[in-house]
Amino acid sequence: MKFSDIFVPRWQNSNPEVRIRALERIKDVKLLGQIAEKDEDPGVCQAARLRLDSLLVRETEA
């Protein structure tokens, strides 16, 4: 963990595992899309896409 990790949101943490766990709390579709496209870790990108898909499915069901 980097010292700077204390001052940034968890989805911006230097540890990809922390970023993936943080995605579970994000409901902002635009932010999830940005993370899915731009994160440096492929696992985080994939997790963001899955979270985005699950939110979009919930919207269509409602």
Secondary structure as a PSIPRED ss2 file (coil, helix, strand):
# PSIPRED VFORMAT (PSIPRED V4.0)

   1 M C   1.000  0.000  0.000
   2 K C   1.000  0.000  0.000
   3 F H   0.000  1.000  0.000
   4 S H   0.000  1.000  0.000
   5 D H   0.000  1.000  0.000
   6 I H   0.000  1.000  0.000
   7 F H   0.000  1.000  0.000
   8 V C   1.000  0.000  0.000
   9 P C   1.000  0.000  0.000
  10 R H   0.000  1.000  0.000
  11 W H   0.000  1.000  0.000
  12 Q H   0.000  1.000  0.000
  13 N C   1.000  0.000  0.000
  14 S C   1.000  0.000  0.000
  15 N C   1.000  0.000  0.000
  16 P H   0.000  1.000  0.000
  17 E H   0.000  1.000  0.000
  18 V H   0.000  1.000  0.000
  19 R H   0.000  1.000  0.000
  20 I H   0.000  1.000  0.000
  21 R H   0.000  1.000  0.000
  22 A H   0.000  1.000  0.000
  23 L H   0.000  1.000  0.000
  24 E C   1.000  0.000  0.000
  25 R C   1.000  0.000  0.000
  26 I C   1.000  0.000  0.000
  27 K C   1.000  0.000  0.000
  28 D C   1.000  0.000  0.000
  29 V H   0.000  1.000  0.000
  30 K H   0.000  1.000  0.000
  31 L H   0.000  1.000  0.000
  32 L H   0.000  1.000  0.000
  33 G H   0.000  1.000  0.000
  34 Q H   0.000  1.000  0.000
  35 I H   0.000  1.000  0.000
  36 A H   0.000  1.000  0.000
  37 E H   0.000  1.000  0.000
  38 K H   0.000  1.000  0.000
  39 D C   1.000  0.000  0.000
  40 E C   1.000  0.000  0.000
  41 D C   1.000  0.000  0.000
  42 P H   0.000  1.000  0.000
  43 G H   0.000  1.000  0.000
  44 V H   0.000  1.000  0.000
  45 C H   0.000  1.000  0.000
  46 Q H   0.000  1.000  0.000
  47 A H   0.000  1.000  0.000
  48 A H   0.000  1.000  0.000
  49 R H   0.000  1.000  0.000
  50 L H   0.000  1.000  0.000
  51 R H   0.000  1.000  0.000
  52 L H   0.000  1.000  0.000
  53 D H   0.000  1.000  0.000
  54 S H   0.000  1.000  0.000
  55 L H   0.000  1.000  0.000
  56 L H   0.000  1.000  0.000
  57 V H   0.000  1.000  0.000
  58 R H   0.000  1.000  0.000
  59 E H   0.000  1.000  0.000
  60 T H   0.000  1.000  0.000
  61 E H   0.000  1.000  0.000
  62 A C   1.000  0.000  0.000
